[in-house]
């Protein structure tokens, strides 16, 4: 069953076509990867889904409901959460307070928001940092805090935008475990934008590739990784498909 349908989505900025009639469907319960070169329109697509930008044309259907023109807070309350590429926590507040602030998107009581925050902090392995100021977190901690804040809004669909960027190998492995747990333990469908091939090829059920704002391929990770158009536009001729599929 489809949880998200993107139908001929277009976004222009003046004369620039940032998203060019992109269409795809995300099935409930899957991890769906979105890849492409820098500037290909991946983050812009996320920004259209949660109405950070209004779409020029096309439709966005979430759980059978057209959300194309709904406001960002309405989309969040319907169950679409997201992280941002550039993380911007409330630096002077504690980690717990940051996650509580996000929880109030759905919770009306202080006790309820705190309970959700504590659960998400534990899930994202931030227990030891809960009472630390968010501005003092290392990059891995900030990335996990970004995920915890998004999860605190209790989404059924989560858009993850480069949550593994800047992590060392051990942090990367832990990030992969957390992302996989979002689906397996919390039952949340994921659409993920990521440049690190170990992540995107290793955890995605299907991948949609775009370049210059337009779709160039879609399919299983092995199919997309072997597609000549994807190799030319994004992966490069020296890309070793087997290396990353078996990482």
N, C-alpha and C positions, 0 to 999 in steps of 0.2 A: 504493500500500500504506500502510495506517495504521500510524504509529509510536506514536501516543498516542490513547487513547480515554477520554474523560471521560463517565461514564454516570450520569446522575441524581444528581450530586454535591450533597450537603447539608452545611452547617456551621452550627450554632447556637451562640451564646454566651448561655447563660441563655434569655431569651425573645426574643433578637434572631436573626433569620434572616439570616445574613451571605451564605450561598450557598444558593440556592433551586432545587434540582433542575436544575442546569446540566448540559447534555450537548453535547459536540462531539467531532469527530475531527480530528486533525492528520495530514496525509499526509507520508510520508517525503520530505525534500528541499524542503519548502515553508517560506515565512516566513508564519506565522499570527499575525495581530494580535488583541489582546484590548483592547477599549476600553470606556469608560463613565465616568460622573461620579465624582468623589471619593467614596469610601465605597461604591462599587457592588459590591465583592467581588473585584476583579481580583487584588490582591496576596494576598488570602485564598485564592483559587483556587491560586495558585502555592504558597502555604504548605501546602496540602493535597496537591498533587502530590508535593512532596519531603518530606512528612510532618513539616514544622515544626509543624503542627497535625494531630491525628487527625481524619479525616472523621466526621461524625455518621452519615451513610449514603451509599450510592452506591459506585461502583467506579472505580478508576483503573487502566487497562491500558496497559502499556508494552511494545512489541514482543511482544504476545501474552501477557504475563505480568501477573497481578494484583499490583500493588505497593501497594495501598491501605493495608495494615497493615505494610508493611516499614519498617524503621528508616531514618532519613535517610542514614546512611553507607552502608547497603546499596543504597539507591536511587542514590546518587552513583556507587557502584562498578558498577552496572548500566549507567550511561551517561546519567544525567540531571544536568546542571549548571545552575547558576542564579547570577544576580547579585541584589543587594539594592538597594532604593530608597535607603536610607541607607547609604552606603559606610563601612565601618569597617576600614580597613587596620590591620595591626600597625605602628603609627606609628614605633616605635623601630628597626624592622628596615628593611633596604634594600628597594627595589622587587624586586630579584632574590630576596631571601630570602622575601618575601611570596609570590611566585609559586611558589618551590620548596616552601614549606609546603603549598600546595594540590596540587602535583604528587605529593606523597607519598600522596595518596589512592589512587593507582594504582601509583606507582613504589616499589620497595623499596630502591634504592640511591641514595646521594648523587649519584653521577655521572649516573644516569638522571634524577633529579629536576632537576638543574642543566641538563641538556641540554633537557628539556621547557620549563623556565622560560625559558631563553635564546631558544628558538624562539617562545614565546608573547609574550615581551617585544618581539621584533623584529616579529612580526605586528601587535601593537597599537601599534607606533611609539613605544615607550618606551625605545629603546636609549640615548638620551642621559641618561635618568634612572635607569638600572639600578642604579647604586651610591649613589643618593641615598636618604636616609631617607624612607619613605613618608609620614610626617607632614608633610613639607615640600612635597608635590605640590600644584599648583593643582587646581581642581575638575575640569578636563578630564583631567588626569593621573590623578586618583583614579578617575574613571569608567573610564578605559582599564585601569587596574590591576585594577579589579573584574572587567572582562571577561577580562583575562589570567589572573587567578586561576581563574575559572570554566573557561576553556579548558584550563588545566593539568590539570584532572581528566579530560581527554580524553572529553568527552561526545559522544554521538551526537544528543542533544536538549538544546538550551540555552534556558533561560527567562531572558529579559532584562527586568528591571523598571526602567523609566524611566532608561535609560542615557544619554539625551540631555538630561535636565533640567538647566538651569542653564548650558548652553553658549552661546557667542556664535555668530554665523552661520558663520564659517570653521571653528570647532571642530565645529559641527553637521554641516557637509558632510563633514568627515573622519570623524566618528562613523558617518555613513551608509555611507561607503566601507568602513569596518572591518566593520560589520554585514553588508553585502552580501558581503564577502569571506569571512566565516565560513561562508556557504553555498557560494559559488562556488569558493573555494580549499580550504576544509577539509572541505566536504561535510556540514556539520552542519545539522540541522533546527532551526528557531528558532520559539519562541513569544514574542512581544514585547508588553509592556504599555507604552504611551507616550501622553502627552497632546499632544505636538507633532505636529500634523496633517501637516506636511511629511514627517515621518519615517514615521508609521504608514500614511498613504495612499500614499506614494511607494514603499515597499519591500514591503508585504504582498501576498501572493497572494490571501489571503482574510482577512476580518475577522469576528470574533464580538463583538457588542455586548451588554453587560449593564447593567442598572440595578436598584437595590434588590435586588441579589443574583440576579436572574433574567434569562434570555436575552430580548432584545427584537429581535434581528436577526442574520442571518449571510449572508455572500455576498462577492462581489467588492467592492473598495474603492468603486467608483462606485455600486454598488447600495446598500451600507450607508450611504454618505454622503448618498444621496438619499432614504433611508427616512424617512417623516414621524415615526415613533416615535423614531428615533435623533436626528433634528433637534430634536424637542421635549424629549427627556430629556437630551441631551448637547451637541449641536453648536450649538444656538441658531438662531433664524430668520434671522440675518444671516450665517450661514455660507455661504461661496462655494465650492461643490463644485469648479468648474472651476479656480479659483485654486490649490487645493492638489493636485489631481490632476495639474496641469501644471507644478507648481513645480520 
